[in-house]
Amino acid sequence: MQHHSAKGITIQSYLIDVFFIWYVLISLDRIIIPALTTYIPLHGFIMQVGYLAIAGVIAFISRRFNQSAGMFILSDTNNAMPLFGIHLMWLSFSCSIIAGWIITDISPIDFFSAKGLQSASNIFTALITPELSIFDIALKALIETVYIAFTATVIALPPSFILSFLSARTLMKSSTLSFSIYTVIRFITNFSRSIEPLIWAIIFSVWVGIGPFAGMLALMVHTVASLTKQYSEQIEDIDNGPIEAIEATGAHPLQVITYAIIPQIVIPFLSFTIYRWDINVRMATIIGLVGGGGIGTMLMQYQGLAQWHEVGLIIIMIAFVVWIMDYVSARIREALR
């Protein structure tokens, strides 16, 4: 068993070394050197294989001379990292900083230019002098935004609650069938959660049309995935004492859930739910930018017309509502602890 464990660590450490060396080579060849010189990198699958081969050879040589960075990362000892590993880590970090600067096209000159500062001054001046004539329309859109978030959260609660028990490893490891259900649900919820509500809003805008319904569906799907994960993790962390005591009486699994699990998770579930509604209010504003309805759509329209006084009013109203929601949410969650 120890032999297999040592072999696994050896392979993992080798792959770590290969990855970092390959990353440095790619960063230098594709981003840093072309940006600083007239060098034009070669593209294609063969080049990628070549980079991996070079990285593999260098990683193999570093291991032969006990200079593996991966072995140090996976090791439980307090030995110092070998010299090659130190240089490799610093080179990877340096390449990340330089490549990030190049890719994001950071330009302090443009940021502090006279033209840029004048444009910023014009926009901020307009933002702090809002156009109050659209207040009623903006208020209606803002209320719509809050209700999009509220409805999405409420509809997401029942499926999230049910799926959380099926996603709790401690409850679903008793048989092959239950563990298979656990695996499938975990995969689906993880996949759904990995897609941002903004993307879901685009999908549902095409599916059901632009408007608040599409925004509500987008938030609902993401909320189900997120709450299922949070709820299931809370279930996995509960005290097993009450569960074992009730199981000892010969209780049915549903009785175990009702009398041993639910009393331990009610307060954390409420806290997670309120916090999620707070998040959804913020997200409901963003998804409006892609057709999800609410005040985000209105903001996008005025921004596209460069009507910055109207945009200023909308931003002030959004900030006020978000601040109120954040304050109320924090107070409720504090009271539930």
C-alpha positions in Angstrom: 0.0 0.0 0.0 2.8 2.3 0.9 4.6 1.4 -2.3 1.5 2.4 -4.4 1.2 5.6 -2.4 4.9 6.5 -3.0 4.5 5.7 -6.7 1.4 8.0 -6.9 3.3 10.9 -5.2 6.2 10.4 -7.6 3.9 10.6 -10.6 2.0 13.6 -9.3 5.2 15.5 -8.4 6.5 14.8 -11.9 3.3 16.1 -13.5 3.5 19.2 -11.3 7.1 19.9 -12.5 6.0 19.3 -16.1 3.1 21.8 -15.8 5.2 24.6 -14.3 8.0 24.2 -16.9 5.4 24.0 -19.7 3.7 27.1 -18.3 6.9 29.1 -18.3 7.8 28.0 -21.8 4.3 28.9 -23.2 4.2 32.3 -21.4 7.6 33.2 -22.7 7.1 32.0 -26.3 3.4 33.1 -26.8 3.1 36.3 -24.7 6.3 37.9 -23.3 8.9 37.5 -26.0 6.5 38.5 -28.9 5.5 41.6 -26.9 9.0 42.7 -26.3 10.6 41.7 -29.7 9.6 41.1 -33.3 9.5 37.4 -32.7 6.4 35.6 -34.2 5.6 32.3 -32.4 4.8 29.2 -34.3 1.3 27.7 -33.7 -0.2 24.3 -34.0 -0.6 21.0 -32.2 2.9 19.8 -33.0 4.4 22.8 -31.2 2.3 22.1 -28.1 3.5 18.5 -28.1 7.1 19.8 -28.5 6.7 22.1 -25.5 5.3 19.3 -23.4 8.2 17.0 -24.5 10.8 19.7 -23.5 9.0 20.2 -20.2 9.0 16.5 -19.6 12.7 16.1 -20.3 13.6 19.0 -18.0 11.4 17.7 -15.3 13.0 14.3 -15.6 16.5 15.7 -15.3 15.5 17.8 -12.3 14.2 14.7 -10.6 17.4 12.8 -11.3 19.3 15.6 -9.4 16.8 15.8 -6.6 15.7 19.3 -7.7 12.0 18.5 -8.1 9.6 21.3 -7.0 6.6 19.0 -7.2 8.1 16.6 -4.7 8.6 19.5 -2.3 5.0 20.7 -2.7 3.6 17.2 -2.0 6.1 16.3 0.8 5.1 16.4 4.4 8.7 17.2 5.6 10.1 20.6 6.4 13.0 20.3 4.1 14.0 23.4 2.1 12.9 23.6 -1.5 15.7 22.6 -3.9 17.4 25.4 -5.8 15.9 24.5 -9.2 12.4 24.4 -7.6 12.9 27.9 -6.1 14.0 29.3 -9.5 11.1 27.5 -11.2 8.5 28.9 -8.8 9.9 32.4 -9.0 10.1 32.2 -12.8 6.4 31.0 -13.0 5.3 33.8 -10.7 7.3 36.5 -12.6 5.9 35.2 -16.0 2.4 35.4 -14.6 2.9 39.0 -13.5 4.5 40.1 -16.8 2.0 38.1 -19.0 -0.9 39.5 -17.0 0.4 43.1 -17.5 0.8 42.5 -21.2 -2.6 40.7 -21.8 -4.6 43.2 -19.8 -2.8 46.0 -21.8 -2.2 48.1 -18.6 -1.4 51.7 -19.5 -0.9 54.2 -16.8 -0.2 56.8 -19.5 -3.7 56.4 -20.9 -5.2 56.4 -17.3 -3.6 59.7 -16.3 -3.7 61.4 -19.8 -5.4 64.8 -20.0 -8.0 63.5 -22.4 -8.8 60.5 -20.2 -9.1 62.6 -17.0 -11.3 65.1 -18.8 -13.7 62.3 -20.0 -13.8 60.8 -16.5 -14.5 64.3 -15.0 -17.4 64.8 -17.4 -18.9 61.4 -16.6 -18.6 61.7 -12.8 -20.0 65.2 -12.9 -23.0 63.9 -14.7 -23.4 60.9 -12.3 -23.5 63.2 -9.3 -26.1 65.4 -10.9 -28.9 62.8 -11.6 -31.9 63.4 -13.8 -34.9 63.1 -11.4 -37.5 63.1 -14.2 -37.1 59.3 -14.7 -37.4 58.5 -11.0 -40.8 56.9 -11.2 -39.8 54.7 -14.1 -36.5 53.7 -12.5 -38.3 52.9 -9.2 -40.7 50.6 -11.0 -37.8 48.8 -12.7 -35.9 48.6 -9.3 -39.0 47.0 -7.7 -39.1 44.5 -10.6 -35.4 43.7 -10.0 -36.0 43.0 -6.3 -39.0 40.8 -7.1 -37.0 38.9 -9.7 -34.4 38.0 -7.0 -37.1 37.2 -4.5 -39.1 35.0 -6.8 -36.0 33.1 -8.0 -35.0 32.5 -4.4 -38.4 31.3 -3.3 -38.9 28.9 -6.2 -35.3 27.5 -5.8 -35.9 26.6 -2.1 -37.9 23.3 -2.4 -35.6 21.7 -5.1 -32.5 22.9 -3.2 -33.8 21.4 0.1 -34.6 18.0 -1.5 -31.4 17.8 -3.6 -29.3 18.7 -0.6 -30.0 15.4 1.1 -29.3 13.5 -2.1 -26.0 15.5 -2.4 -24.8 14.8 1.1 -22.1 12.1 0.9 -22.6 11.0 4.5 -26.3 10.1 3.8 -25.7 8.6 0.3 -22.7 6.3 0.7 -24.6 3.3 2.1 -25.2 1.5 -1.3 -24.1 1.6 -4.8 -27.4 3.0 -6.1 -27.5 5.8 -3.6 -23.9 6.8 -4.2 -24.6 6.8 -8.0 -27.5 9.2 -7.4 -25.2 11.3 -5.2 -22.5 11.4 -8.0 -25.0 12.3 -10.7 -26.6 15.1 -8.7 -23.3 16.5 -7.6 -22.1 16.6 -11.2 -25.2 18.4 -12.4 -25.2 21.0 -9.7 -21.5 21.6 -10.0 -21.9 22.1 -13.8 -24.9 24.4 -13.3 -23.1 26.4 -10.7 -20.0 26.8 -12.9 -22.1 28.7 -15.5 -22.6 32.2 -14.3 -26.1 33.7 -14.0 -25.1 36.1 -16.8 -24.7 33.2 -19.2 -27.9 31.6 -18.0 -29.7 34.9 -18.6 -28.5 34.9 -22.2 -29.7 31.3 -22.7 -33.1 32.0 -21.2 -33.5 35.3 -23.1 -33.3 33.2 -26.3 -35.5 30.5 -24.9 -38.4 32.5 -23.4 -37.6 36.0 -24.7 -36.1 39.1 -23.2 -37.7 40.2 -19.9 -37.9 39.5 -16.2 -39.0 35.9 -16.7 -35.7 35.1 -18.4 -33.8 36.8 -15.5 -35.8 35.0 -12.9 -35.1 31.6 -14.5 -31.4 32.4 -14.8 -31.1 33.3 -11.1 -33.3 30.3 -10.1 -31.1 27.7 -11.8 -27.9 29.1 -10.3 -29.6 29.5 -6.9 -30.6 25.8 -6.9 -27.1 24.7 -7.7 -25.5 27.0 -5.1 -27.9 26.3 -2.3 -27.8 22.6 -2.9 -24.0 22.7 -2.4 -24.2 24.9 0.7 -27.1 22.9 2.2 -25.4 19.5 1.6 -22.1 20.6 3.1 -24.0 21.7 6.2 -25.7 18.3 6.4 -22.3 16.6 6.1 -21.0 18.6 9.0 -23.8 17.9 11.5 -23.3 16.0 14.8 -23.8 12.3 14.3 -24.8 11.6 17.9 -28.5 12.3 17.5 -28.5 10.3 14.2 -27.0 7.3 15.9 -29.4 7.6 18.9 -32.5 7.6 16.7 -31.2 4.9 14.4 -30.7 2.7 17.5 -34.4 2.8 18.1 -35.1 1.3 14.7 -36.5 4.5 13.2 -37.2 4.8 9.5 -34.6 6.9 7.5 -37.3 9.6 7.0 -37.8 9.7 10.8 -34.0 10.0 11.2 -34.0 13.0 8.8 -37.0 14.6 10.5 -35.9 14.3 14.1 -32.1 14.1 14.0 -31.0 16.1 10.9 -33.5 18.8 10.2 -33.3 20.4 13.8 -29.6 20.8 13.3 -29.8 22.5 9.9 -32.7 24.8 10.2 -30.8 27.9 11.4 -27.9 27.5 9.0 -30.3 26.9 6.1 -32.2 30.1 6.9 -28.9 32.0 7.0 -27.7 30.6 3.7 -31.1 31.4 2.1 -31.2 35.0 3.2 -27.6 35.5 2.1 -28.5 34.0 -1.3 -31.4 36.4 -1.7 -28.9 39.2 -1.0 -26.6 37.9 -3.7 -29.6 37.5 -6.1 -30.6 41.1 -5.7 -27.1 42.2 -6.8 -27.1 39.7 -9.7 -30.5 40.7 -10.9 -29.1 44.1 -11.7 -26.3 42.5 -13.8 -28.4 40.1 -15.7 -30.6 42.9 -16.8 -27.7 44.0 -19.0 -28.2 41.0 -21.2 -32.0 41.0 -21.4 -32.9 39.7 -18.0 -35.3 42.5 -17.2 -35.4 44.9 -14.3 -33.3 48.1 -13.8 -30.3 46.5 -15.4 -32.0 46.7 -18.8 -32.9 50.3 -18.2 -29.3 51.1 -17.2 -28.0 49.5 -20.4 -30.4 51.6 -22.5 -29.4 54.9 -21.0 -25.7 54.0 -21.0 -25.9 53.2 -24.7 -27.4 56.6 -25.4 -24.7 58.2 -23.3 -27.3 59.9 -21.1 -25.1 60.0 -18.0 -27.4 62.1 -15.8 -30.0 59.3 -16.1 -27.4 56.7 -15.5 -26.3 58.6 -12.4 -29.8 58.4 -10.9 -30.1 54.6 -11.7 -26.7 53.9 -10.1 -27.6 55.9 -6.9 -30.9 54.0 -6.6 -29.1 50.6 -7.1 -26.5 51.4 -4.6 -29.1 52.5 -2.0 -31.1 49.3 -2.4 -28.0 47.1 -2.3 -26.9 48.8 0.8 -30.3 48.4 2.5 -30.4 44.7 1.5 -26.8 44.1 2.7 -27.6 45.7 6.1 -30.9 43.9 6.6 -29.4 40.6 5.5 -26.4 40.9 7.9 -28.7 41.8 10.8 -31.0 38.8 10.2 -28.1 36.4 9.8 -26.5 37.7 13.0 -29.8 37.3 14.8 -30.1 33.7 13.6 -26.7 32.7 15.0 
